[in-house]
Amino acid sequence: MNATIELTTEQLIDFIQQMPPKEKRAVLIALAERTSVGEEERMKYAESQVRQLCTSRGLNWDTMTEEEREDFIDTL
């Protein structure tokens, strides 16, 4: 049987503050790792979308200079 407990953000923070330092660190590391995985996935998706937009406009993202890329993004 799985029980679900609903906590407010403040309650969760208070709970974590009561943990020993080593366990707090483990929680922070786990959260940071999961966040970075999500960020990497979002960046890959965004990059694929930008590449598609370039292609649809007759441009090649890989051959563009950094300045050309910035200009392209600015025009979006």
PDB file of N, CA, C and O in Angstrom:
ATOM      1  N   MET A   1       0.842  -1.181   0.000  1.00  0.00           N
ATOM      2  CA  MET A   1       0.000   0.000   0.000  1.00  0.00           C
ATOM      3  C   MET A   1       0.887   1.243   0.000  1.00  0.00           C
ATOM      4  O   MET A   1       1.805   1.360   0.811  1.00  0.00           O
ATOM      5  N   ASN A   2       0.605   2.160  -0.908  1.00  0.00           N
ATOM      6  CA  ASN A   2       1.358   3.414  -0.983  1.00  0.00           C
ATOM      7  C   ASN A   2       0.524   4.541  -0.397  1.00  0.00           C
ATOM      8  O   ASN A   2      -0.639   4.714  -0.761  1.00  0.00           O
ATOM      9  N   ALA A   3       1.108   5.295   0.495  1.00  0.00           N
ATOM     10  CA  ALA A   3       0.433   6.447   1.077  1.00  0.00           C
ATOM     11  C   ALA A   3       1.019   7.706   0.467  1.00  0.00           C
ATOM     12  O   ALA A   3       2.223   7.781   0.217  1.00  0.00           O
ATOM     13  N   THR A   4       0.175   8.688   0.228  1.00  0.00           N
ATOM     14  CA  THR A   4       0.619   9.961  -0.319  1.00  0.00           C
ATOM     15  C   THR A   4       0.383  11.044   0.721  1.00  0.00           C
ATOM     16  O   THR A   4      -0.702  11.165   1.289  1.00  0.00           O
ATOM     17  N   ILE A   5       1.424  11.826   0.952  1.00  0.00           N
ATOM     18  CA  ILE A   5       1.330  12.947   1.890  1.00  0.00           C
ATOM     19  C   ILE A   5       1.505  14.222   1.087  1.00  0.00           C
ATOM     20  O   ILE A   5       2.452  14.348   0.309  1.00  0.00           O
ATOM     21  N   GLU A   6       0.608  15.155   1.270  1.00  0.00           N
ATOM     22  CA  GLU A   6       0.732  16.443   0.588  1.00  0.00           C
ATOM     23  C   GLU A   6       1.284  17.467   1.567  1.00  0.00           C
ATOM     24  O   GLU A   6       0.746  17.674   2.655  1.00  0.00           O
ATOM     25  N   LEU A   7       2.381  18.107   1.146  1.00  0.00           N
ATOM     26  CA  LEU A   7       3.031  19.123   1.966  1.00  0.00           C
ATOM     27  C   LEU A   7       3.121  20.415   1.172  1.00  0.00           C
ATOM     28  O   LEU A   7       3.241  20.398  -0.053  1.00  0.00           O
ATOM     29  N   THR A   8       3.065  21.521   1.873  1.00  0.00           N
ATOM     30  CA  THR A   8       3.329  22.797   1.214  1.00  0.00           C
ATOM     31  C   THR A   8       4.838  22.912   1.012  1.00  0.00           C
ATOM     32  O   THR A   8       5.613  22.166   1.610  1.00  0.00           O
ATOM     33  N   THR A   9       5.232  23.825   0.189  1.00  0.00           N
ATOM     34  CA  THR A   9       6.659  24.052  -0.029  1.00  0.00           C
ATOM     35  C   THR A   9       7.335  24.409   1.284  1.00  0.00           C
ATOM     36  O   THR A   9       8.427  23.922   1.578  1.00  0.00           O
ATOM     37  N   GLU A  10       6.697  25.246   2.063  1.00  0.00           N
ATOM     38  CA  GLU A  10       7.277  25.658   3.346  1.00  0.00           C
ATOM     39  C   GLU A  10       7.430  24.469   4.291  1.00  0.00           C
ATOM     40  O   GLU A  10       8.440  24.361   4.986  1.00  0.00           O
ATOM     41  N   GLN A  11       6.451  23.585   4.323  1.00  0.00           N
ATOM     42  CA  GLN A  11       6.545  22.399   5.176  1.00  0.00           C
ATOM     43  C   GLN A  11       7.685  21.489   4.719  1.00  0.00           C
ATOM     44  O   GLN A  11       8.412  20.930   5.540  1.00  0.00           O
ATOM     45  N   LEU A  12       7.828  21.351   3.431  1.00  0.00           N
ATOM     46  CA  LEU A  12       8.898  20.513   2.897  1.00  0.00           C
ATOM     47  C   LEU A  12      10.267  21.094   3.238  1.00  0.00           C
ATOM     48  O   LEU A  12      11.181  20.366   3.627  1.00  0.00           O
ATOM     49  N   ILE A  13      10.400  22.409   3.090  1.00  0.00           N
ATOM     50  CA  ILE A  13      11.663  23.063   3.441  1.00  0.00           C
ATOM     51  C   ILE A  13      11.964  22.880   4.927  1.00  0.00           C
ATOM     52  O   ILE A  13      13.095  22.567   5.298  1.00  0.00           O
ATOM     53  N   ASP A  14      10.959  23.073   5.774  1.00  0.00           N
ATOM     54  CA  ASP A  14      11.155  22.873   7.217  1.00  0.00           C
ATOM     55  C   ASP A  14      11.587  21.444   7.520  1.00  0.00           C
ATOM     56  O   ASP A  14      12.459  21.217   8.359  1.00  0.00           O
ATOM     57  N   PHE A  15      10.973  20.482   6.835  1.00  0.00           N
ATOM     58  CA  PHE A  15      11.330  19.082   7.029  1.00  0.00           C
ATOM     59  C   PHE A  15      12.790  18.828   6.649  1.00  0.00           C
ATOM     60  O   PHE A  15      13.532  18.185   7.392  1.00  0.00           O
ATOM     61  N   ILE A  16      13.189  19.340   5.488  1.00  0.00           N
ATOM     62  CA  ILE A  16      14.568  19.141   5.022  1.00  0.00           C
ATOM     63  C   ILE A  16      15.556  19.830   5.960  1.00  0.00           C
ATOM     64  O   ILE A  16      16.645  19.309   6.201  1.00  0.00           O
ATOM     65  N   GLN A  17      15.186  20.993   6.489  1.00  0.00           N
ATOM     66  CA  GLN A  17      16.073  21.717   7.413  1.00  0.00           C
ATOM     67  C   GLN A  17      16.362  20.899   8.666  1.00  0.00           C
ATOM     68  O   GLN A  17      17.389  21.104   9.313  1.00  0.00           O
ATOM     69  N   GLN A  18      15.475  19.981   9.013  1.00  0.00           N
ATOM     70  CA  GLN A  18      15.666  19.160  10.210  1.00  0.00           C
ATOM     71  C   GLN A  18      16.587  17.966   9.958  1.00  0.00           C
ATOM     72  O   GLN A  18      16.988  17.281  10.900  1.00  0.00           O
ATOM     73  N   MET A  19      16.919  17.718   8.713  1.00  0.00           N
ATOM     74  CA  MET A  19      17.757  16.572   8.363  1.00  0.00           C
ATOM     75  C   MET A  19      19.219  16.858   8.700  1.00  0.00           C
ATOM     76  O   MET A  19      19.637  18.015   8.749  1.00  0.00           O
ATOM     77  N   PRO A  20      19.987  15.802   8.932  1.00  0.00           N
ATOM     78  CA  PRO A  20      21.430  15.983   9.127  1.00  0.00           C
ATOM     79  C   PRO A  20      22.057  16.551   7.848  1.00  0.00           C
ATOM     80  O   PRO A  20      21.549  16.312   6.753  1.00  0.00           O
ATOM     81  N   PRO A  21      23.146  17.292   7.978  1.00  0.00           N
ATOM     82  CA  PRO A  21      23.776  17.934   6.810  1.00  0.00           C
ATOM     83  C   PRO A  21      24.063  16.981   5.651  1.00  0.00           C
ATOM     84  O   PRO A  21      23.866  17.340   4.490  1.00  0.00           O
ATOM     85  N   LYS A  22      24.521  15.785   5.955  1.00  0.00           N
ATOM     86  CA  LYS A  22      24.857  14.828   4.907  1.00  0.00           C
ATOM     87  C   LYS A  22      23.611  14.447   4.093  1.00  0.00           C
ATOM     88  O   LYS A  22      23.685  14.318   2.871  1.00  0.00           O
ATOM     89  N   GLU A  23      22.497  14.272   4.753  1.00  0.00           N
ATOM     90  CA  GLU A  23      21.255  13.915   4.070  1.00  0.00           C
ATOM     91  C   GLU A  23      20.693  15.107   3.282  1.00  0.00           C
ATOM     92  O   GLU A  23      20.143  14.929   2.195  1.00  0.00           O
ATOM     93  N   LYS A  24      20.833  16.318   3.831  1.00  0.00           N
ATOM     94  CA  LYS A  24      20.416  17.516   3.093  1.00  0.00           C
ATOM     95  C   LYS A  24      21.176  17.602   1.780  1.00  0.00           C
ATOM     96  O   LYS A  24      20.602  17.881   0.727  1.00  0.00           O
ATOM     97  N   ARG A  25      22.468  17.360   1.860  1.00  0.00           N
ATOM     98  CA  ARG A  25      23.318  17.414   0.664  1.00  0.00           C
ATOM     99  C   ARG A  25      22.858  16.382  -0.364  1.00  0.00           C
ATOM    100  O   ARG A  25      22.813  16.672  -1.560  1.00  0.00           O
ATOM    101  N   ALA A  26      22.520  15.189   0.098  1.00  0.00           N
ATOM    102  CA  ALA A  26      22.053  14.138  -0.814  1.00  0.00           C
ATOM    103  C   ALA A  26      20.760  14.558  -1.518  1.00  0.00           C
ATOM    104  O   ALA A  26      20.587  14.301  -2.710  1.00  0.00           O
ATOM    105  N   VAL A  27      19.863  15.199  -0.785  1.00  0.00           N
ATOM    106  CA  VAL A  27      18.611  15.686  -1.371  1.00  0.00           C
ATOM    107  C   VAL A  27      18.906  16.748  -2.426  1.00  0.00           C
ATOM    108  O   VAL A  27      18.353  16.699  -3.525  1.00  0.00           O
ATOM    109  N   LEU A  28      19.766  17.701  -2.102  1.00  0.00           N
ATOM    110  CA  LEU A  28      20.104  18.769  -3.043  1.00  0.00           C
ATOM    111  C   LEU A  28      20.765  18.226  -4.310  1.00  0.00           C
ATOM    112  O   LEU A  28      20.457  18.670  -5.416  1.00  0.00           O
ATOM    113  N   ILE A  29      21.657  17.281  -4.144  1.00  0.00           N
ATOM    114  CA  ILE A  29      22.330  16.691  -5.307  1.00  0.00           C
ATOM    115  C   ILE A  29      21.333  15.965  -6.187  1.00  0.00           C
ATOM    116  O   ILE A  29      21.370  16.102  -7.410  1.00  0.00           O
ATOM    117  N   ALA A  30      20.440  15.191  -5.581  1.00  0.00           N
ATOM    118  CA  ALA A  30      19.431  14.459  -6.358  1.00  0.00           C
ATOM    119  C   ALA A  30      18.534  15.426  -7.128  1.00  0.00           C
ATOM    120  O   ALA A  30      18.236  15.191  -8.299  1.00  0.00           O
ATOM    121  N   LEU A  31      18.106  16.499  -6.490  1.00  0.00           N
ATOM    122  CA  LEU A  31      17.255  17.482  -7.159  1.00  0.00           C
ATOM    123  C   LEU A  31      18.001  18.179  -8.290  1.00  0.00           C
ATOM    124  O   LEU A  31      17.439  18.397  -9.364  1.00  0.00           O
ATOM    125  N   ALA A  32      19.248  18.526  -8.057  1.00  0.00           N
ATOM    126  CA  ALA A  32      20.045  19.206  -9.077  1.00  0.00           C
ATOM    127  C   ALA A  32      20.267  18.302 -10.285  1.00  0.00           C
ATOM    128  O   ALA A  32      20.196  18.760 -11.425  1.00  0.00           O
ATOM    129  N   GLU A  33      20.534  17.028 -10.041  1.00  0.00           N
ATOM    130  CA  GLU A  33      20.757  16.099 -11.150  1.00  0.00           C
ATOM    131  C   GLU A  33      19.499  15.950 -11.997  1.00  0.00           C
ATOM    132  O   GLU A  33      19.578  15.944 -13.225  1.00  0.00           O
ATOM    133  N   ARG A  34      18.354  15.830 -11.360  1.00  0.00           N
ATOM    134  CA  ARG A  34      17.097  15.684 -12.097  1.00  0.00           C
ATOM    135  C   ARG A  34      16.763  16.957 -12.862  1.00  0.00           C
ATOM    136  O   ARG A  34      16.212  16.894 -13.961  1.00  0.00           O
ATOM    137  N   THR A  35      17.087  18.094 -12.296  1.00  0.00           N
ATOM    138  CA  THR A  35      16.828  19.363 -12.966  1.00  0.00           C
ATOM    139  C   THR A  35      17.695  19.496 -14.205  1.00  0.00           C
ATOM    140  O   THR A  35      17.221  19.928 -15.255  1.00  0.00           O
ATOM    141  N   SER A  36      18.957  19.128 -14.087  1.00  0.00           N
ATOM    142  CA  SER A  36      19.850  19.273 -15.235  1.00  0.00           C
ATOM    143  C   SER A  36      19.473  18.332 -16.364  1.00  0.00           C
ATOM    144  O   SER A  36      19.659  18.676 -17.531  1.00  0.00           O
ATOM    145  N   VAL A  37      18.952  17.157 -16.054  1.00  0.00           N
ATOM    146  CA  VAL A  37      18.505  16.235 -17.101  1.00  0.00           C
ATOM    147  C   VAL A  37      17.356  16.867 -17.864  1.00  0.00           C
ATOM    148  O   VAL A  37      17.331  16.824 -19.094  1.00  0.00           O
ATOM    149  N   GLY A  38      16.416  17.445 -17.160  1.00  0.00           N
ATOM    150  CA  GLY A  38      15.297  18.111 -17.820  1.00  0.00           C
ATOM    151  C   GLY A  38      15.756  19.283 -18.663  1.00  0.00           C
ATOM    152  O   GLY A  38      15.228  19.524 -19.748  1.00  0.00           O
ATOM    153  N   GLU A  39      16.738  20.009 -18.161  1.00  0.00           N
ATOM    154  CA  GLU A  39      17.266  21.159 -18.886  1.00  0.00           C
ATOM    155  C   GLU A  39      17.942  20.714 -20.180  1.00  0.00           C
ATOM    156  O   GLU A  39      17.768  21.340 -21.225  1.00  0.00           O
ATOM    157  N   GLU A  40      18.706  19.640 -20.106  1.00  0.00           N
ATOM    158  CA  GLU A  40      19.373  19.123 -21.300  1.00  0.00           C
ATOM    159  C   GLU A  40      18.350  18.721 -22.360  1.00  0.00           C
ATOM    160  O   GLU A  40      18.535  19.001 -23.545  1.00  0.00           O
ATOM    161  N   GLU A  41      17.278  18.070 -21.937  1.00  0.00           N
ATOM    162  CA  GLU A  41      16.234  17.652 -22.877  1.00  0.00           C
ATOM    163  C   GLU A  41      15.563  18.867 -23.521  1.00  0.00           C
ATOM    164  O   GLU A  41      15.299  18.870 -24.723  1.00  0.00           O
ATOM    165  N   ARG A  42      15.291  19.891 -22.723  1.00  0.00           N
ATOM    166  CA  ARG A  42      14.674  21.111 -23.265  1.00  0.00           C
ATOM    167  C   ARG A  42      15.602  21.799 -24.256  1.00  0.00           C
ATOM    168  O   ARG A  42      15.156  22.299 -25.288  1.00  0.00           O
ATOM    169  N   MET A  43      16.897  21.822 -23.939  1.00  0.00           N
ATOM    170  CA  MET A  43      17.860  22.457 -24.843  1.00  0.00           C
ATOM    171  C   MET A  43      17.974  21.691 -26.158  1.00  0.00           C
ATOM    172  O   MET A  43      18.059  22.304 -27.222  1.00  0.00           O
ATOM    173  N   LYS A  44      17.977  20.373 -26.100  1.00  0.00           N
ATOM    174  CA  LYS A  44      18.029  19.572 -27.318  1.00  0.00           C
ATOM    175  C   LYS A  44      16.793  19.819 -28.175  1.00  0.00           C
ATOM    176  O   LYS A  44      16.893  19.941 -29.396  1.00  0.00           O
ATOM    177  N   TYR A  45      15.628  19.892 -27.535  1.00  0.00           N
ATOM    178  CA  TYR A  45      14.396  20.151 -28.264  1.00  0.00           C
ATOM    179  C   TYR A  45      14.444  21.543 -28.897  1.00  0.00           C
ATOM    180  O   TYR A  45      14.102  21.706 -30.068  1.00  0.00           O
ATOM    181  N   ALA A  46      14.864  22.537 -28.128  1.00  0.00           N
ATOM    182  CA  ALA A  46      14.944  23.906 -28.640  1.00  0.00           C
ATOM    183  C   ALA A  46      15.914  23.983 -29.810  1.00  0.00           C
ATOM    184  O   ALA A  46      15.633  24.644 -30.809  1.00  0.00           O
ATOM    185  N   GLU A  47      17.051  23.313 -29.690  1.00  0.00           N
ATOM    186  CA  GLU A  47      18.035  23.322 -30.768  1.00  0.00           C
ATOM    187  C   GLU A  47      17.458  22.691 -32.034  1.00  0.00           C
ATOM    188  O   GLU A  47      17.673  23.199 -33.134  1.00  0.00           O
ATOM    189  N   SER A  48      16.737  21.601 -31.885  1.00  0.00           N
ATOM    190  CA  SER A  48      16.148  20.965 -33.069  1.00  0.00           C
ATOM    191  C   SER A  48      15.111  21.877 -33.721  1.00  0.00           C
ATOM    192  O   SER A  48      14.987  21.899 -34.946  1.00  0.00           O
ATOM    193  N   GLN A  49      14.372  22.624 -32.916  1.00  0.00           N
ATOM    194  CA  GLN A  49      13.381  23.550 -33.456  1.00  0.00           C
ATOM    195  C   GLN A  49      14.054  24.700 -34.208  1.00  0.00           C
ATOM    196  O   GLN A  49      13.588  25.107 -35.273  1.00  0.00           O
ATOM    197  N   VAL A  50      15.141  25.218 -33.656  1.00  0.00           N
ATOM    198  CA  VAL A  50      15.874  26.300 -34.313  1.00  0.00           C
ATOM    199  C   VAL A  50      16.468  25.804 -35.631  1.00  0.00           C
ATOM    200  O   VAL A  50      16.435  26.508 -36.640  1.00  0.00           O
ATOM    201  N   ARG A  51      17.004  24.600 -35.613  1.00  0.00           N
ATOM    202  CA  ARG A  51      17.563  24.035 -36.848  1.00  0.00           C
ATOM    203  C   ARG A  51      16.482  23.894 -37.926  1.00  0.00           C
ATOM    204  O   ARG A  51      16.721  24.186 -39.098  1.00  0.00           O
ATOM    205  N   GLN A  52      15.305  23.449 -37.521  1.00  0.00           N
ATOM    206  CA  GLN A  52      14.197  23.314 -38.479  1.00  0.00           C
ATOM    207  C   GLN A  52      13.793  24.671 -39.047  1.00  0.00           C
ATOM    208  O   GLN A  52      13.537  24.800 -40.244  1.00  0.00           O
ATOM    209  N   LEU A  53      13.737  25.677 -38.184  1.00  0.00           N
ATOM    210  CA  LEU A  53      13.401  27.024 -38.651  1.00  0.00           C
ATOM    211  C   LEU A  53      14.439  27.523 -39.650  1.00  0.00           C
ATOM    212  O   LEU A  53      14.092  28.115 -40.672  1.00  0.00           O
ATOM    213  N   CYS A  54      15.698  27.286 -39.355  1.00  0.00           N
ATOM    214  CA  CYS A  54      16.770  27.689 -40.274  1.00  0.00           C
ATOM    215  C   CYS A  54      16.575  27.007 -41.624  1.00  0.00           C
ATOM    216  O   CYS A  54      16.601  27.660 -42.667  1.00  0.00           O
ATOM    217  N   THR A  55      16.385  25.720 -41.598  1.00  0.00           N
ATOM    218  CA  THR A  55      16.217  24.954 -42.829  1.00  0.00           C
ATOM    219  C   THR A  55      15.025  25.478 -43.629  1.00  0.00           C
ATOM    220  O   THR A  55      15.102  25.613 -44.850  1.00  0.00           O
ATOM    221  N   SER A  56      13.924  25.771 -42.935  1.00  0.00           N
ATOM    222  CA  SER A  56      12.729  26.257 -43.638  1.00  0.00           C
ATOM    223  C   SER A  56      12.958  27.630 -44.277  1.00  0.00           C
ATOM    224  O   SER A  56      12.225  28.028 -45.182  1.00  0.00           O
ATOM    225  N   ARG A  57      13.979  28.349 -43.802  1.00  0.00           N
ATOM    226  CA  ARG A  57      14.306  29.668 -44.342  1.00  0.00           C
ATOM    227  C   ARG A  57      15.550  29.636 -45.230  1.00  0.00           C
ATOM    228  O   ARG A  57      16.097  30.677 -45.596  1.00  0.00           O
ATOM    229  N   GLY A  58      15.983  28.423 -45.566  1.00  0.00           N
ATOM    230  CA  GLY A  58      17.124  28.281 -46.461  1.00  0.00           C
ATOM    231  C   GLY A  58      18.465  28.544 -45.812  1.00  0.00           C
ATOM    232  O   GLY A  58      19.434  28.874 -46.495  1.00  0.00           O
ATOM    233  N   LEU A  59      18.531  28.401 -44.501  1.00  0.00           N
ATOM    234  CA  LEU A  59      19.776  28.643 -43.764  1.00  0.00           C
ATOM    235  C   LEU A  59      20.300  27.341 -43.184  1.00  0.00           C
ATOM    236  O   LEU A  59      19.549  26.380 -43.016  1.00  0.00           O
ATOM    237  N   ASN A  60      21.592  27.311 -42.878  1.00  0.00           N
ATOM    238  CA  ASN A  60      22.209  26.144 -42.262  1.00  0.00           C
ATOM    239  C   ASN A  60      22.837  26.576 -40.946  1.00  0.00           C
ATOM    240  O   ASN A  60      23.845  27.283 -40.930  1.00  0.00           O
ATOM    241  N   TRP A  61      22.236  26.146 -39.847  1.00  0.00           N
ATOM    242  CA  TRP A  61      22.693  26.527 -38.511  1.00  0.00           C
ATOM    243  C   TRP A  61      24.171  26.197 -38.310  1.00  0.00           C
ATOM    244  O   TRP A  61      24.907  26.970 -37.697  1.00  0.00           O
ATOM    245  N   ASP A  62      24.599  25.049 -38.829  1.00  0.00           N
ATOM    246  CA  ASP A  62      25.973  24.592 -38.607  1.00  0.00           C
ATOM    247  C   ASP A  62      27.018  25.455 -39.310  1.00  0.00           C
ATOM    248  O   ASP A  62      28.160  25.528 -38.857  1.00  0.00           O
ATOM    249  N   THR A  63      26.650  26.101 -40.397  1.00  0.00           N
ATOM    250  CA  THR A  63      27.623  26.921 -41.126  1.00  0.00           C
ATOM    251  C   THR A  63      27.518  28.400 -40.779  1.00  0.00           C
ATOM    252  O   THR A  63      28.318  29.207 -41.254  1.00  0.00           O
ATOM    253  N   MET A  64      26.546  28.761 -39.959  1.00  0.00           N
ATOM    254  CA  MET A  64      26.364  30.165 -39.575  1.00  0.00           C
ATOM    255  C   MET A  64      27.408  30.560 -38.535  1.00  0.00           C
ATOM    256  O   MET A  64      27.805  29.748 -37.699  1.00  0.00           O
ATOM    257  N   THR A  65      27.844  31.813 -38.597  1.00  0.00           N
ATOM    258  CA  THR A  65      28.750  32.331 -37.567  1.00  0.00           C
ATOM    259  C   THR A  65      27.938  32.598 -36.297  1.00  0.00           C
ATOM    260  O   THR A  65      26.708  32.597 -36.320  1.00  0.00           O
ATOM    261  N   GLU A  66      28.633  32.820 -35.216  1.00  0.00           N
ATOM    262  CA  GLU A  66      27.958  33.126 -33.953  1.00  0.00           C
ATOM    263  C   GLU A  66      27.104  34.386 -34.102  1.00  0.00           C
ATOM    264  O   GLU A  66      25.984  34.448 -33.597  1.00  0.00           O
ATOM    265  N   GLU A  67      27.638  35.382 -34.796  1.00  0.00           N
ATOM    266  CA  GLU A  67      26.897  36.632 -35.010  1.00  0.00           C
ATOM    267  C   GLU A  67      25.633  36.376 -35.843  1.00  0.00           C
ATOM    268  O   GLU A  67      24.568  36.911 -35.538  1.00  0.00           O
ATOM    269  N   GLU A  68      25.756  35.563 -36.885  1.00  0.00           N
ATOM    270  CA  GLU A  68      24.588  35.239 -37.714  1.00  0.00           C
ATOM    271  C   GLU A  68      23.538  34.487 -36.900  1.00  0.00           C
ATOM    272  O   GLU A  68      22.340  34.721 -37.058  1.00  0.00           O
ATOM    273  N   ARG A  69      23.987  33.591 -36.036  1.00  0.00           N
ATOM    274  CA  ARG A  69      23.057  32.857 -35.183  1.00  0.00           C
ATOM    275  C   ARG A  69      22.327  33.808 -34.244  1.00  0.00           C
ATOM    276  O   ARG A  69      21.110  33.723 -34.084  1.00  0.00           O
ATOM    277  N   GLU A  70      23.076  34.710 -33.628  1.00  0.00           N
ATOM    278  CA  GLU A  70      22.464  35.682 -32.713  1.00  0.00           C
ATOM    279  C   GLU A  70      21.455  36.550 -33.433  1.00  0.00           C
ATOM    280  O   GLU A  70      20.366  36.803 -32.918  1.00  0.00           O
ATOM    281  N   ASP A  71      21.814  37.010 -34.631  1.00  0.00           N
ATOM    282  CA  ASP A  71      20.893  37.825 -35.430  1.00  0.00           C
ATOM    283  C   ASP A  71      19.630  37.038 -35.772  1.00  0.00           C
ATOM    284  O   ASP A  71      18.521  37.569 -35.704  1.00  0.00           O
ATOM    285  N   PHE A  72      19.804  35.779 -36.137  1.00  0.00           N
ATOM    286  CA  PHE A  72      18.668  34.937 -36.465  1.00  0.00           C
ATOM    287  C   PHE A  72      17.733  34.790 -35.272  1.00  0.00           C
ATOM    288  O   PHE A  72      16.518  34.937 -35.405  1.00  0.00           O
ATOM    289  N   ILE A  73      18.301  34.501 -34.112  1.00  0.00           N
ATOM    290  CA  ILE A  73      17.497  34.343 -32.893  1.00  0.00           C
ATOM    291  C   ILE A  73      16.807  35.666 -32.530  1.00  0.00           C
ATOM    292  O   ILE A  73      15.649  35.669 -32.111  1.00  0.00           O
ATOM    293  N   ASP A  74      17.515  36.779 -32.692  1.00  0.00           N
ATOM    294  CA  ASP A  74      16.941  38.086 -32.392  1.00  0.00           C
ATOM    295  C   ASP A  74      15.728  38.380 -33.275  1.00  0.00           C
ATOM    296  O   ASP A  74      14.765  39.002 -32.827  1.00  0.00           O
ATOM    297  N   THR A  75      15.778  37.931 -34.528  1.00  0.00           N
ATOM    298  CA  THR A  75      14.652  38.195 -35.442  1.00  0.00           C
ATOM    299  C   THR A  75      13.440  37.337 -35.121  1.00  0.00           C
ATOM    300  O   THR A  75      12.325  37.657 -35.534  1.00  0.00           O
ATOM    301  N   LEU A  76      13.645  36.256 -34.391  1.00  0.00           N
ATOM    302  CA  LEU A  76      12.521  35.410 -33.995  1.00  0.00           C
ATOM    303  C   LEU A  76      11.704  36.123 -32.957  1.00  0.00           C
ATOM    304  O   LEU A  76      10.703  35.585 -32.483  1.00  0.00           O
TER     305      LEU A  76
END
